């Protein structure tokens, strides 16, 4: 199972597949429907926002196994 940074990298990879630009933390925060400050706090604590990630996966019809596991 991936840790916080692995989950975020998987989300960045998913968000970047349609774009040519680099995906920043603020883009991930927006996709997860979090404020940038809340995302930064979560990142500093190394605490995965499971509810937000699962809701994102449901909205985008993305298999959560691709995000949480290698």
MDTraj code that builds the backbone (N, CA, C; nanometers):
import mdtraj as md
import numpy as np

residues = "UNK UNK UNK UNK UNK UNK UNK UNK UNK UNK UNK UNK UNK UNK UNK UNK UNK UNK UNK UNK UNK UNK UNK UNK UNK UNK UNK UNK UNK UNK UNK UNK UNK UNK UNK UNK UNK UNK UNK UNK UNK UNK UNK UNK UNK UNK UNK UNK UNK UNK UNK UNK UNK UNK UNK UNK UNK UNK UNK UNK UNK UNK UNK UNK UNK UNK UNK UNK UNK UNK".split()
xyz = np.array([
    [0.0843, -0.1179, 0.0000],
    [0.0000, 0.0000, 0.0000],
    [0.0889, 0.1244, 0.0000],
    [0.0492, 0.2212, -0.0781],
    [0.1277, 0.3441, -0.0887],
    [0.1065, 0.4337, 0.0331],
    [0.2101, 0.5115, 0.0637],
    [0.1973, 0.6119, 0.1692],
    [0.1391, 0.7398, 0.1085],
    [0.1314, 0.8442, 0.1887],
    [0.0714, 0.9699, 0.1444],
    [0.1360, 1.0190, 0.0150],
    [0.2668, 1.0232, 0.0119],
    [0.3365, 1.0780, -0.1052],
    [0.3135, 0.9917, -0.2293],
    [0.3067, 0.8617, -0.2115],
    [0.2777, 0.7724, -0.3235],
    [0.1378, 0.7928, -0.3789],
    [0.0412, 0.8126, -0.2895],
    [-0.0973, 0.8378, -0.3312],
    [-0.1053, 0.9689, -0.4081],
    [-0.0390, 1.0710, -0.3573],
    [-0.0418, 1.2014, -0.4242],
    [0.0258, 1.1935, -0.5614],
    [0.1359, 1.1213, -0.5705],
    [0.2022, 1.1050, -0.7005],
    [0.1127, 1.0310, -0.7989],
    [0.0390, 0.9309, -0.7527],
    [-0.0547, 0.8595, -0.8398],
    [-0.1649, 0.9531, -0.8882],
    [-0.2140, 1.0382, -0.7990],
    [-0.3163, 1.1348, -0.8393],
    [-0.2601, 1.2367, -0.9387],
    [-0.1386, 1.2808, -0.9151],
    [-0.0753, 1.3752, -1.0086],
    [-0.0589, 1.3109, -1.1458],
    [-0.0198, 1.1835, -1.1486],
    [-0.0048, 1.1117, -1.2746],
    [-0.1391, 1.1043, -1.3476],
    [-0.2451, 1.0735, -1.2730],
    [-0.3779, 1.0662, -1.3341],
    [-0.4215, 1.2029, -1.3873],
    [-0.4001, 1.3078, -1.3101],
    [-0.4410, 1.4421, -1.3517],
    [-0.3582, 1.4935, -1.4687],
    [-0.2340, 1.4484, -1.4806],
    [-0.1440, 1.4989, -1.5843],
    [-0.1607, 1.4290, -1.7184],
    [-0.2331, 1.3186, -1.7224],
    [-0.2376, 1.2423, -1.8471],
    [-0.3060, 1.3163, -1.9609],
    [-0.3896, 1.4140, -1.9300],
    [-0.4566, 1.4903, -2.0350],
    [-0.3915, 1.6262, -2.0602],
    [-0.2920, 1.6614, -1.9796],
    [-0.2331, 1.7946, -1.9887],
    [-0.0827, 1.7859, -2.0126],
    [-0.0286, 1.8917, -2.0662],
    [0.1154, 1.8990, -2.0910],
    [0.1886, 1.9730, -1.9798],
    [0.1141, 2.0327, -1.8863],
    [0.1756, 2.1115, -1.7801],
    [0.1996, 2.0255, -1.6566],
    [0.2873, 2.0745, -1.5716],
    [0.3172, 2.0060, -1.4472],
    [0.2014, 2.0252, -1.3489],
    [0.1642, 1.9189, -1.2814],
    [0.0563, 1.9248, -1.1834],
    [0.1164, 1.9594, -1.0480],
    [0.0652, 2.0641, -0.9865],
    [0.1156, 2.1113, -0.8577],
    [0.0260, 2.0633, -0.7446],
    [0.0742, 2.0818, -0.6222],
    [-0.0044, 2.0432, -0.5053],
    [-0.1382, 2.1157, -0.5008],
    [-0.1406, 2.2398, -0.5458],
    [-0.2672, 2.3145, -0.5437],
    [-0.3683, 2.2520, -0.6392],
    [-0.3206, 2.1940, -0.7486],
    [-0.4101, 2.1255, -0.8415],
    [-0.4692, 1.9996, -0.7784],
    [-0.3872, 1.9277, -0.7049],
    [-0.4346, 1.8077, -0.6351],
    [-0.5339, 1.8476, -0.5276],
    [-0.5041, 1.9533, -0.4534],
    [-0.5950, 2.0009, -0.3491],
    [-0.7303, 2.0365, -0.4095],
    [-0.7307, 2.1042, -0.5221],
    [-0.8554, 2.1408, -0.5883],
    [-0.9308, 2.0157, -0.6339],
    [-0.8588, 1.9194, -0.6898],
    [-0.9223, 1.7957, -0.7354],
    [-0.9828, 1.7181, -0.6192],
    [-0.9199, 1.7250, -0.5029],
    [-0.9697, 1.6547, -0.3850],
    [-1.0713, 1.7370, -0.3062],
    [-1.1056, 1.8544, -0.3588],
    [-1.2013, 1.9447, -0.2945],
    [-1.1558, 1.9836, -0.1536],
    [-1.0272, 2.0177, -0.1445],
    [-0.9670, 2.0628, -0.0188],
    [-0.9103, 2.2022, -0.0414],
    [-0.8999, 2.2795, 0.0656],
    [-0.8312, 2.4071, 0.0539],
    [-0.6818, 2.3794, 0.0466],
    [-0.6070, 2.4746, -0.0069],
    [-0.4622, 2.4566, -0.0151],
    [-0.4009, 2.4479, 0.1236],
    [-0.4536, 2.5243, 0.2175],
    [-0.4017, 2.5222, 0.3544],
    [-0.4275, 2.3868, 0.4200],
    [-0.5473, 2.3339, 0.4005],
    [-0.5809, 2.2039, 0.4571],
    [-0.4940, 2.0945, 0.3952],
    [-0.4724, 2.1022, 0.2647],
    [-0.3871, 2.0045, 0.1968],
    [-0.2436, 2.0135, 0.2485],
    [-0.1936, 2.1344, 0.2674],
    [-0.0579, 2.1527, 0.3179],
    [-0.0427, 2.0950, 0.4590],
    [-0.1438, 2.1134, 0.5415],
    [-0.1407, 2.0569, 0.6765],
    [-0.1413, 1.9052, 0.6707],
    [-0.2256, 1.8502, 0.5844],
    [-0.2319, 1.7053, 0.5678],
    [-0.0988, 1.6507, 0.5177],
    [-0.0367, 1.7223, 0.4264],
    [0.0926, 1.6804, 0.3721],
    [0.2007, 1.6858, 0.4796],
    [0.2009, 1.7915, 0.5588],
    [0.3007, 1.8057, 0.6646],
    [0.2872, 1.6933, 0.7670],
    [0.1648, 1.6540, 0.7958],
    [0.1392, 1.5460, 0.8920],
    [0.1557, 1.4079, 0.8311],
    [0.1745, 1.4026, 0.6994],
    [0.1885, 1.2764, 0.6267],
    [0.0656, 1.1884, 0.6499],
    [-0.0511, 1.2513, 0.6436],
    [-0.1786, 1.1852, 0.6721],
    [-0.2614, 1.1819, 0.5441],
    [-0.2878, 1.0642, 0.4932],
    [-0.3620, 1.0500, 0.3686],
    [-0.5095, 1.0859, 0.3888],
    [-0.5641, 1.1752, 0.3067],
    [-0.7069, 1.2114, 0.3171],
    [-0.7936, 1.1077, 0.2435],
    [-0.8123, 0.9924, 0.3069],
    [-0.8796, 0.8801, 0.2423],
    [-1.0181, 0.9163, 0.1884],
    [-1.0971, 0.9858, 0.2671],
    [-1.2328, 1.0203, 0.2234],
    [-1.2292, 1.1037, 0.0958],
    [-1.1421, 1.2030, 0.0918],
    [-1.1322, 1.2887, -0.0262],
    [-1.0851, 1.2096, -0.1482],
    [-0.9882, 1.1214, -0.1278],
    [-0.9348, 1.0425, -0.2391],
    [-1.0422, 0.9465, -0.2909],
    [-1.1142, 0.8819, -0.2008],
    [-1.2194, 0.7886, -0.2427],
    [-1.3323, 0.8605, -0.3165],
    [-1.3689, 0.9796, -0.2707],
    [-1.4717, 1.0571, -0.3410],
    [-1.4230, 1.0997, -0.4789],
    [-1.2954, 1.1369, -0.4885],
    [-1.2368, 1.1725, -0.6185],
    [-1.2429, 1.0532, -0.7133],
    [-1.2046, 0.9359, -0.6636],
    [-1.2064, 0.8146, -0.7460],
    [-1.3484, 0.7834, -0.7941],
    [-1.4454, 0.8006, -0.7064],
    [-1.5847, 0.7751, -0.7433],
    [-1.6312, 0.8740, -0.8499],
    [-1.5989, 1.0021, -0.8316],
    [-1.6404, 1.1049, -0.9276],
    [-1.5785, 1.0841, -1.0652],
    [-1.4541, 1.0401, -1.0677],
    [-1.3817, 1.0235, -1.1936],
    [-1.3912, 0.8818, -1.2492],
    [-1.4658, 0.7950, -1.1805],
    [-1.4800, 0.6551, -1.2203],
    [-1.3423, 0.5886, -1.2335],
    [-1.2594, 0.6142, -1.1333],
    [-1.1229, 0.5631, -1.1273],
    [-1.1166, 0.4547, -1.0209],
    [-1.0508, 0.3452, -1.0519],
    [-1.0360, 0.2366, -0.9556],
    [-0.9423, 0.2822, -0.8433],
    [-0.9905, 0.2772, -0.7193],
    [-0.9077, 0.3238, -0.6077],
    [-0.7873, 0.2329, -0.5859],
    [-0.7916, 0.1112, -0.6363],
    [-0.6750, 0.0222, -0.6261],
    [-0.5549, 0.0779, -0.7018],
    [-0.5816, 0.1494, -0.8111],
    [-0.4733, 0.2108, -0.8887],
    [-0.4073, 0.3243, -0.8113],
    [-0.4810, 0.3862, -0.7198],
    [-0.4282, 0.4989, -0.6431],
    [-0.3575, 0.4508, -0.5173],
    [-0.4181, 0.3556, -0.4471],
    [-0.3653, 0.3133, -0.3180],
    [-0.2620, 0.2007, -0.3244],
    [-0.2616, 0.1248, -0.4334],
    [-0.1699, 0.0106, -0.4428],
    [-0.0829, 0.0213, -0.5673],
    [0.0328, -0.0442, -0.5620],
    [0.1261, -0.0425, -0.6754],
    [0.0782, -0.1263, -0.7897],
])
top = md.Topology()
chain = top.add_chain()
for i, resn in enumerate(residues, 1):
    res = top.add_residue(resn, chain, resSeq=i)
    for name in ("N", "CA", "C"):
        top.add_atom(name, md.element.get_by_symbol(name[0]), res)
traj = md.Trajectory(xyz[None], top)
